[in-house]
Amino acid sequence: MERRDVFENWFRFVNRDIDPSPFGRNQMDFDMESSSNPMVRHSNKRMRSTDRGASRDITASTCQRLADIIGGEVISAAPVCTVMRLRDINATILNRRTRSPLALPFMLSFENNGLNLGESVVLQKELNRMIAALRKRGLIVTAFHNHWLFEEPRLMYIHWENVGMSAEEFARNSFAAAKEAGLF
C-alpha cells in the first residue's frame, strides 16, 4: 500500500463523523481527483466553495482578543493573525531542557479568507483524547507526527483546521478541546 493510501485511509477514519458539506464536497475526493497534478487543486473553481464568502477583517485588536481566549500572546497580527500559548511540559531534547516555542506550542492562526489552523504539542497519552475533543467540536484533524529525536517525554504534534467558523468560535473550540483533553 502506498504511503498516500495509508494517509487517506487514516484521514477518512479520523474524520469519519465530520460533515464534509462546509467544503462543498468530500475533501478526499477532491484530493484524489487532482493527485496527478498538484496545481489543479489551486485553480479548481470548486475550491471557491471552501471560503463560503467568509472574508473578514482581523485587526490587531481582534488578534489580541483571540490570544486572550487561549491565555496566550500574539505572535503576528498581519498578514495572518497567529497566537500562541506554551504548554507547561518538563521536556528535554538531546538531554537539554527546552522551553522553545518550537517544542512546546499551542498555536492558532486566522486568515482573512476564513481559514483557521491549529497546532499543538501533545504527549502520547493525550493524543487520542485531543483528537476526540477536536472532532466533537467539528474541527478536522489533519495530521499528527513527531518533530524531534531524542526528546523526553515523547512529544507529538497535532494539526487541525476549519473553514466556516468565526475566528472567535475556532479559538474557543480549540481551547475547549485542549482543556477537555487535559492539555491545560
C-alpha positions in Angstrom: 0.0 0.0 0.0 1.4 3.4 -0.9 2.1 6.0 1.7 -0.6 8.3 0.2 -3.2 5.5 0.5 -2.3 4.9 4.2 -2.7 8.6 4.9 -6.0 8.8 3.0 -7.4 5.8 5.0 -6.2 7.3 8.3 -7.8 10.7 7.3 -11.1 9.1 6.4 -11.1 7.1 9.7 -10.2 10.0 12.0 -12.7 12.4 10.3 -15.5 9.8 9.6 -18.1 11.7 11.6 -17.2 15.2 10.2 -19.9 16.6 7.8 -18.0 17.5 4.6 -20.7 19.9 3.5 -18.7 23.1 4.6 -16.2 22.1 1.9 -18.7 21.8 -0.9 -17.8 18.1 -1.2 -15.6 15.5 0.3 -12.1 16.9 0.5 -10.5 13.4 0.0 -12.4 13.0 -3.3 -11.1 16.4 -4.3 -7.5 15.5 -3.4 -7.7 12.2 -5.3 -9.1 13.9 -8.5 -6.2 16.3 -8.5 -3.5 14.0 -7.4 -1.9 13.7 -10.8 -1.4 17.5 -10.9 -1.0 19.3 -7.6 -1.5 22.7 -9.2 -5.1 21.7 -10.2 -6.1 22.0 -6.5 -5.3 25.7 -6.5 -7.1 26.5 -9.7 -10.2 24.3 -9.5 -13.3 26.5 -9.3 -14.8 24.2 -6.7 -12.2 25.4 -4.2 -14.1 28.7 -4.1 -16.9 26.9 -2.2 -14.5 26.5 0.8 -14.3 30.2 1.6 -18.1 30.5 1.6 -17.8 34.2 1.5 -16.0 34.2 4.8 -13.9 37.3 4.1 -13.3 39.0 7.4 -11.1 41.7 8.7 -8.8 40.5 11.6 -7.3 43.6 13.1 -4.5 43.8 15.7 -7.1 44.3 18.4 -9.1 41.3 17.2 -5.9 39.3 17.2 -5.2 40.3 20.8 -8.8 39.2 21.8 -8.1 35.8 20.1 -4.9 35.5 22.1 -6.8 36.3 25.3 -9.2 33.4 24.6 -6.4 30.9 24.9 -4.5 32.8 27.6 -1.6 33.3 25.1 0.1 36.1 23.2 0.0 37.5 19.7 3.0 36.2 17.6 2.0 38.2 14.5 -1.1 40.2 13.6 -0.6 40.7 9.9 -0.9 39.4 7.3 -2.1 36.4 9.4 -3.1 36.6 13.0 -1.1 34.0 14.8 -1.5 33.4 18.6 0.4 31.0 20.9 0.4 29.7 24.4 3.3 27.5 25.5 2.5 24.2 27.1 4.0 23.6 30.6 5.8 20.3 29.9 9.1 19.4 31.5 10.8 18.3 28.3 14.3 17.7 27.1 15.8 17.4 23.7 19.3 15.8 23.5 19.2 15.8 27.3 18.8 19.6 27.4 15.8 21.3 29.0 13.7 23.2 26.5 11.2 26.0 26.7 11.3 26.6 23.0 8.1 27.7 21.2 9.2 25.3 18.5 8.9 22.4 21.0 6.0 23.4 23.3 3.4 25.3 21.3 -0.3 25.5 21.4 -0.8 27.7 18.3 -3.7 29.0 16.3 -3.8 31.1 13.1 -6.6 33.0 11.5 -6.7 34.3 8.0 -9.0 37.0 6.4 -10.3 34.4 4.0 -11.9 32.3 6.8 -9.1 29.7 7.1 -8.4 28.7 10.7 -5.5 26.4 11.6 -4.2 24.9 14.8 -1.2 23.0 16.1 -0.2 21.8 19.5 2.4 19.6 21.1 0.8 16.7 22.9 2.0 13.8 25.0 1.3 10.4 23.6 -1.2 9.8 26.4 -3.1 13.0 25.4 -3.2 12.3 21.7 -6.4 10.2 21.4 -8.3 12.5 23.9 -7.3 15.6 21.9 -8.3 14.0 18.5 -11.7 13.1 20.0 -12.2 16.5 21.6 -11.4 18.4 18.4 -13.6 16.2 16.2 -16.5 16.6 18.7 -16.3 20.3 18.0 -16.4 19.9 14.2 -12.7 20.6 13.7 -10.8 18.5 11.2 -7.7 16.7 12.4 -5.2 16.7 9.5 -2.0 15.2 11.0 -0.1 14.1 14.0 3.6 13.4 14.0 6.8 13.9 15.8 9.2 16.9 15.3 12.3 15.9 17.4 14.6 13.0 18.0 15.9 12.1 21.5 13.3 14.0 23.4 11.8 13.1 26.8 9.0 12.7 27.2 7.9 11.6 23.7 6.4 14.8 22.1 3.8 14.5 19.3 2.3 17.4 17.3 -1.3 17.5 16.2 -2.7 19.7 13.5 -6.3 20.7 12.8 -8.2 23.1 10.6 -11.6 24.6 9.9 -13.4 26.9 7.4 -16.7 28.3 8.3 -16.3 29.1 12.0 -15.7 32.6 13.1 -12.1 33.2 14.4 -13.5 33.5 17.9 -15.5 30.3 17.6 -12.5 28.4 16.3 -10.3 29.8 19.2 -12.9 28.9 21.8 -13.5 25.4 20.3 -9.8 24.7 20.0 -9.0 25.8 23.6 -12.0 23.9 25.0 -10.8 20.8 23.2 -7.3 21.3 24.7 -8.8 21.7 28.2 -11.0 18.7 27.8 -8.0 16.6 26.7 -6.0 17.7 29.7 -3.5 19.9 27.9 -4.3 22.9 30.2 
